[in-house]
């Protein structure tokens, strides 16, 4: 995966998409092979603030969860200094910038459980952006989000990629919606295939075979 790319990952349930992401994040250990981040073996990689992560079902939050939007976004700065470090002016700026990019600054004092699915989705992306990442990894974050919010979300991802130059790795089932945005496509069903021409891949029998 190269700097500034927008890469989509597709494949059937159980094919290995989430496992791949967990391996990249160091949450699971490989049984074979090597994983490198920024050219370093994962066990030697320390700059985790460079990688933002939005997990599956990110927008599904208990309505009684006792945290404001700002509280949630602030959690994204933990990778910079740990849980017990003081919150600096730089931290505050990154948190506010992230909320501004996601158009949720006016919601910062709202309890996150009271928000709509689309609003919560943007809160979780803002949390991932708070560490000022160079890479944003998203694992099907659209669960529980209405169609209008999903479209806004895709527009937002494209903007982050093109204007902020953030590298995006996105697991999705809605591949047709972002076919014009992505540079490469990874298909995973027990094995991985890399496609450098996503439109060609999507117009042939390969997708039927994949599923």
TORTITOR-879385 format. One record per residue (C-alpha): x, y, z; residue in three letters; residue number from 0. Coordinates in nm, 4 decimals. Example, Ala and Ser with C-alpha at 12.3 -4.5 7.8 and 13.67 -1.06 7.14 Angstrom:
2
NODE          x          y          z   dose   lumdo
NODE     1.2300    -0.4500     0.7800    ALA       0
NODE     1.3670    -0.1060     0.7140    SER       1
END
This chain:
211
NODE          x          y          z   dose   lumdo
NODE     0.0000     0.0000     0.0000    UNK       0
NODE     0.1581     0.3247    -0.1119    UNK       1
NODE     0.1489     0.6724     0.0360    UNK       2
NODE    -0.1685     0.8640    -0.0530    UNK       3
NODE    -0.3562     0.5678    -0.2003    UNK       4
NODE    -0.7252     0.4944    -0.1560    UNK       5
NODE    -0.7544     0.1171    -0.1361    UNK       6
NODE    -1.0744    -0.0838    -0.0924    UNK       7
NODE    -1.0934    -0.4379     0.0431    UNK       8
NODE    -1.3870    -0.6572    -0.0530    UNK       9
NODE    -1.4777    -1.0206     0.0053    UNK      10
NODE    -1.7411    -1.2473     0.1589    UNK      11
NODE    -1.8051    -1.2806     0.5323    UNK      12
NODE    -1.5428    -1.5099     0.6814    UNK      13
NODE    -1.3033    -1.4490     0.3931    UNK      14
NODE    -1.0378    -1.2828     0.6097    UNK      15
NODE    -1.0925    -0.9076     0.5707    UNK      16
NODE    -1.1140    -0.8209     0.9398    UNK      17
NODE    -0.8353    -1.0674     1.0188    UNK      18
NODE    -0.6089    -0.8779     0.7788    UNK      19
NODE    -0.6867    -0.5503     0.9537    UNK      20
NODE    -0.6263    -0.7030     1.2976    UNK      21
NODE    -0.2881    -0.8279     1.1755    UNK      22
NODE    -0.1966    -0.4825     1.0444    UNK      23
NODE    -0.2908    -0.3261     1.3788    UNK      24
NODE    -0.0905    -0.5825     1.5761    UNK      25
NODE    -0.4048    -0.7176     1.7462    UNK      26
NODE    -0.3406    -1.0669     1.6076    UNK      27
NODE    -0.0089    -1.2361     1.5329    UNK      28
NODE     0.0574    -1.4024     1.1970    UNK      29
NODE     0.1224    -1.7760     1.1860    UNK      30
NODE     0.3557    -1.7198     0.8922    UNK      31
NODE     0.5012    -1.4390     0.6840    UNK      32
NODE     0.6023    -1.0857     0.7820    UNK      33
NODE     0.4108    -0.7641     0.8365    UNK      34
NODE     0.5860    -0.4315     0.7911    UNK      35
NODE     0.4570    -0.0830     0.8663    UNK      36
NODE     0.6579     0.2022     0.7178    UNK      37
NODE     0.9268    -0.0513     0.6326    UNK      38
NODE     0.9607    -0.1716     0.9923    UNK      39
NODE     0.8630    -0.5115     1.1291    UNK      40
NODE     0.5456    -0.4673     1.3273    UNK      41
NODE     0.7126    -0.5653     1.6564    UNK      42
NODE     0.9523    -0.2713     1.6117    UNK      43
NODE     0.6891    -0.0202     1.5014    UNK      44
NODE     0.6227     0.2494     1.7633    UNK      45
NODE     0.4548     0.5336     1.5707    UNK      46
NODE     0.0971     0.4165     1.6129    UNK      47
NODE    -0.0309     0.7746     1.6040    UNK      48
NODE     0.0312     0.7585     1.2279    UNK      49
NODE    -0.2485     0.5032     1.1929    UNK      50
NODE    -0.6127     0.5888     1.2622    UNK      51
NODE    -0.8695     0.3106     1.2944    UNK      52
NODE    -1.2483     0.3137     1.2694    UNK      53
NODE    -1.3785    -0.0322     1.3689    UNK      54
NODE    -1.6776    -0.2304     1.2546    UNK      55
NODE    -2.0096    -0.1110     1.4020    UNK      56
NODE    -1.8385     0.2085     1.5184    UNK      57
NODE    -2.1644     0.4025     1.5063    UNK      58
NODE    -2.3479     0.1609     1.7370    UNK      59
NODE    -2.3162     0.3241     2.0793    UNK      60
NODE    -2.5264     0.2561     2.3888    UNK      61
NODE    -2.7622     0.5519     2.4306    UNK      62
NODE    -2.6720     0.5619     2.8015    UNK      63
NODE    -2.2957     0.5776     2.7393    UNK      64
NODE    -2.1753     0.8618     2.9708    UNK      65
NODE    -1.9484     1.0568     2.7370    UNK      66
NODE    -1.9761     1.3708     2.5278    UNK      67
NODE    -1.8673     1.4002     2.1668    UNK      68
NODE    -1.5578     1.5901     2.2787    UNK      69
NODE    -1.4726     1.3162     2.5326    UNK      70
NODE    -1.4819     1.0524     2.2601    UNK      71
NODE    -1.2697     1.2524     2.0159    UNK      72
NODE    -1.0136     1.3262     2.2896    UNK      73
NODE    -0.9566     0.9511     2.3226    UNK      74
NODE    -0.7870     0.9703     1.9835    UNK      75
NODE    -0.4981     1.1627     2.1397    UNK      76
NODE    -0.4116     0.8855     2.3865    UNK      77
NODE    -0.1663     0.7248     2.1425    UNK      78
NODE     0.0394     1.0449     2.1543    UNK      79
NODE     0.1161     1.0449     2.5243    UNK      80
NODE    -0.0694     0.7722     2.7129    UNK      81
NODE    -0.3747     0.7831     2.9383    UNK      82
NODE    -0.2138     0.9840     3.2176    UNK      83
NODE    -0.0293     1.2514     3.0211    UNK      84
NODE    -0.1470     1.6115     3.0449    UNK      85
NODE    -0.3700     1.7424     2.7681    UNK      86
NODE    -0.1706     2.0142     2.5886    UNK      87
NODE    -0.2716     2.3060     2.3672    UNK      88
NODE    -0.1564     2.1001     2.0684    UNK      89
NODE    -0.3865     1.8156     2.1769    UNK      90
NODE    -0.6787     2.0570     2.2060    UNK      91
NODE    -0.6072     2.1985     1.8599    UNK      92
NODE    -0.5995     1.8523     1.6986    UNK      93
NODE    -0.9256     1.7568     1.8691    UNK      94
NODE    -1.0995     2.0754     1.7541    UNK      95
NODE    -0.9581     2.0430     1.4007    UNK      96
NODE    -1.0849     1.6853     1.3803    UNK      97
NODE    -1.4340     1.7861     1.4920    UNK      98
NODE    -1.4304     2.0744     1.2453    UNK      99
NODE    -1.3352     1.8443     0.9558    UNK     100
NODE    -1.6215     1.6125     1.0472    UNK     101
NODE    -1.8650     1.9037     1.0915    UNK     102
NODE    -1.9449     1.8065     1.4521    UNK     103
NODE    -1.7895     2.0971     1.6427    UNK     104
NODE    -2.1375     2.2243     1.7287    UNK     105
NODE    -2.2136     1.8831     1.8834    UNK     106
NODE    -1.9080     1.8681     2.1108    UNK     107
NODE    -2.1070     1.8996     2.4358    UNK     108
NODE    -2.3793     1.6525     2.3297    UNK     109
NODE    -2.3886     1.3056     2.4841    UNK     110
NODE    -2.2751     1.0668     2.2124    UNK     111
NODE    -2.5614     0.8254     2.2848    UNK     112
NODE    -2.8175     1.0893     2.1844    UNK     113
NODE    -2.6804     1.1340     1.8315    UNK     114
NODE    -2.8021     0.9790     1.5079    UNK     115
NODE    -2.6089     0.6922     1.3487    UNK     116
NODE    -2.4547     0.9245     1.0897    UNK     117
NODE    -2.3455     1.1737     1.3553    UNK     118
NODE    -2.1903     0.8988     1.5697    UNK     119
NODE    -2.0078     0.7715     1.2638    UNK     120
NODE    -1.8495     1.1141     1.2130    UNK     121
NODE    -1.7558     1.1262     1.5827    UNK     122
NODE    -1.5671     0.7971     1.5493    UNK     123
NODE    -1.3850     0.9191     1.2396    UNK     124
NODE    -1.2968     1.2416     1.4237    UNK     125
NODE    -1.1547     1.0300     1.7066    UNK     126
NODE    -0.9367     0.8440     1.4542    UNK     127
NODE    -0.8247     1.1742     1.2986    UNK     128
NODE    -0.7360     1.3316     1.6330    UNK     129
NODE    -0.3935     1.1665     1.6311    UNK     130
NODE    -0.3240     1.3354     1.2931    UNK     131
NODE    -0.2783     0.9982     1.1181    UNK     132
NODE    -0.1182     0.9446     0.7794    UNK     133
NODE    -0.3165     0.6238     0.7294    UNK     134
NODE    -0.6862     0.5718     0.8015    UNK     135
NODE    -0.8166     0.2141     0.8277    UNK     136
NODE    -1.1931     0.1597     0.8274    UNK     137
NODE    -1.3651    -0.1752     0.8824    UNK     138
NODE    -1.7198    -0.1514     0.7439    UNK     139
NODE    -1.8165     0.1435     0.9655    UNK     140
NODE    -2.1543     0.2013     0.7972    UNK     141
NODE    -2.3622    -0.0371     1.0112    UNK     142
NODE    -2.6662     0.1451     1.1511    UNK     143
NODE    -2.6169     0.4477     0.9277    UNK     144
NODE    -2.8866     0.5771     0.6898    UNK     145
NODE    -2.8276     0.6059     0.3145    UNK     146
NODE    -2.7956     0.9860     0.3100    UNK     147
NODE    -2.5310     0.9731     0.5846    UNK     148
NODE    -2.3467     0.6980     0.3988    UNK     149
NODE    -2.3218     0.9120     0.0860    UNK     150
NODE    -2.1923     1.2029     0.2929    UNK     151
NODE    -1.9417     0.9633     0.4470    UNK     152
NODE    -1.8053     0.8541     0.1065    UNK     153
NODE    -1.7713     1.2162    -0.0026    UNK     154
NODE    -1.5843     1.2841     0.3191    UNK     155
NODE    -1.3410     0.9952     0.2647    UNK     156
NODE    -1.2633     1.1182    -0.0853    UNK     157
NODE    -1.1945     1.4655     0.0519    UNK     158
NODE    -0.9623     1.3311     0.3240    UNK     159
NODE    -0.7721     1.1343     0.0613    UNK     160
NODE    -0.7441     1.4112    -0.1967    UNK     161
NODE    -0.7083     1.7222     0.0205    UNK     162
NODE    -0.5483     1.5884     0.3391    UNK     163
NODE    -0.3421     1.3274     0.1485    UNK     164
NODE    -0.4434     1.0599     0.3987    UNK     165
NODE    -0.3890     0.7035     0.2832    UNK     166
NODE    -0.7176     0.5130     0.3150    UNK     167
NODE    -0.7695     0.1397     0.3548    UNK     168
NODE    -1.1401     0.0678     0.3549    UNK     169
NODE    -1.3255    -0.2616     0.4020    UNK     170
NODE    -1.6639    -0.2295     0.2356    UNK     171
NODE    -1.9508    -0.4120     0.0664    UNK     172
NODE    -2.0638    -0.0980    -0.1173    UNK     173
NODE    -1.7849    -0.1167    -0.3720    UNK     174
NODE    -1.9940     0.0191    -0.6582    UNK     175
NODE    -2.0458     0.3481    -0.4752    UNK     176
NODE    -1.6736     0.4252    -0.4423    UNK     177
NODE    -1.5486     0.2569    -0.7617    UNK     178
NODE    -1.4601     0.5973    -0.9096    UNK     179
NODE    -1.2680     0.7033    -0.5975    UNK     180
NODE    -1.0352     0.4109    -0.5301    UNK     181
NODE    -0.6968     0.3502    -0.6915    UNK     182
NODE    -0.6647    -0.0203    -0.6135    UNK     183
NODE    -0.8844    -0.3051    -0.5001    UNK     184
NODE    -0.7915    -0.5977    -0.2740    UNK     185
NODE    -1.0201    -0.8994    -0.2978    UNK     186
NODE    -0.9967    -1.1469    -0.0121    UNK     187
NODE    -1.1512    -1.4911     0.0172    UNK     188
NODE    -0.8971    -1.7045     0.2033    UNK     189
NODE    -0.6383    -1.5689    -0.0401    UNK     190
NODE    -0.5776    -1.2100    -0.1472    UNK     191
NODE    -0.5780    -1.0752    -0.5018    UNK     192
NODE    -0.4621    -0.7230    -0.5811    UNK     193
NODE    -0.6343    -0.5449    -0.8677    UNK     194
NODE    -0.4754    -0.2301    -1.0103    UNK     195
NODE    -0.7767    -0.1590    -1.2339    UNK     196
NODE    -1.0827    -0.1682    -1.0037    UNK     197
NODE    -1.3350    -0.0848    -1.2768    UNK     198
NODE    -1.2140    -0.3737    -1.4909    UNK     199
NODE    -1.2306    -0.6058    -1.1933    UNK     200
NODE    -1.5854    -0.5003    -1.1116    UNK     201
NODE    -1.7105    -0.5511    -1.4648    UNK     202
NODE    -1.6066    -0.9148    -1.5061    UNK     203
NODE    -1.6834    -1.2532    -1.3543    UNK     204
NODE    -1.4172    -1.2204    -1.0845    UNK     205
NODE    -1.6554    -1.0664    -0.8311    UNK     206
NODE    -1.9093    -1.3469    -0.8782    UNK     207
NODE    -1.6296    -1.5970    -0.8295    UNK     208
NODE    -1.5087    -1.4101    -0.5203    UNK     209
NODE    -1.8478    -1.4430    -0.3521    UNK     210
END
